[in-house]
Amino acid sequence: MSDTRNQADYLQKAAIYDSLAQFYKYTNPNYHMHFYLKHLHYMNKAITMIRTQPQLDLEEAKIRVLHTSYNSSNIDFYVNGKRVFRDLPFNNVSTDLALKPGKYHIDIYPAGKMIDSVLNKKLTVEPGKSYTLTTIESMKKMRLLMFENLPEVQRNEAKFRFIHLSPDTPALDIAVTNRDVIFQKVAYKQATEYLGLTPMTVDLEAREAGTKNVLLSMPKLQFNQNKSYTIIFIGLSKEQPELQFISMEDQKMVPDTTIL
């Protein structure tokens, strides 16, 4: 008999003996006390089992890191003093890292140089959630943003969203090439909602908000069924590195890296 069934059995017996104790409360004090003690006995057994039963582990969270800080060297990424991602270049994304739910201390160093960190930050991850962490700004002013990923997709559909991380680029309208706008006025550091669609390949473009001025073309973007995508604008409009985009799949997968 399983622990869960034992608990239910003890609680059921406790309830029966409580009913009998109440029935004899005013007519037969001896029976009342007899059944009341049996009620207490089974209640205590159920409570003891609940207290000694091992608690189920909360579902782990996972993170990935995208390095979008322009004018920056490769980076090493530390969680609670442990290096988890090594030598991550600009416009590259790490593998997934599983973390137990809770609070963590993050440090970022220039790759191979654990002397002065370029960023330190505390973050909290919630059970079962997936996050993209993005470095932004220049190396000297580096910041870290946190975006929740939503990889679940309705059966046989696809979905996608955009995140604007180009610091000198104005707000953007995202449109089908030469056609209608699908996301309006996406500002720097802003993520759009996810948009569901039938799986397809489509030509999109990023325009300066409220105009027809195309700042970046995105031809032949492919959205496959049962997949979720995050498309991120990085780089600069007026300097190097030039404005570009990265398309990443929000995967439902077993993380590649050991849980901390």
CORHUCOR-V526980 format. One record per helix or strand of 2 or more residues. SS is the DSSP state (H for helix, E for strand). FROM is the first residue (numbers start at 1). LEN is the number of residues. If there is no record, write none. Layout:
((SS	FROM	LEN) (SS	FROM	LEN))
//
This chain:
((H	3	21) (H	29	24) (E	61	7) (E	75	5) (E	82	7) (E	97	3) (E	102	9) (E	119	7) (E	130	7) (E	143	7) (E	157	8) (E	172	5) (E	181	6) (E	195	4) (E	200	9) (E	214	10) (E	227	8) (E	244	6))
//
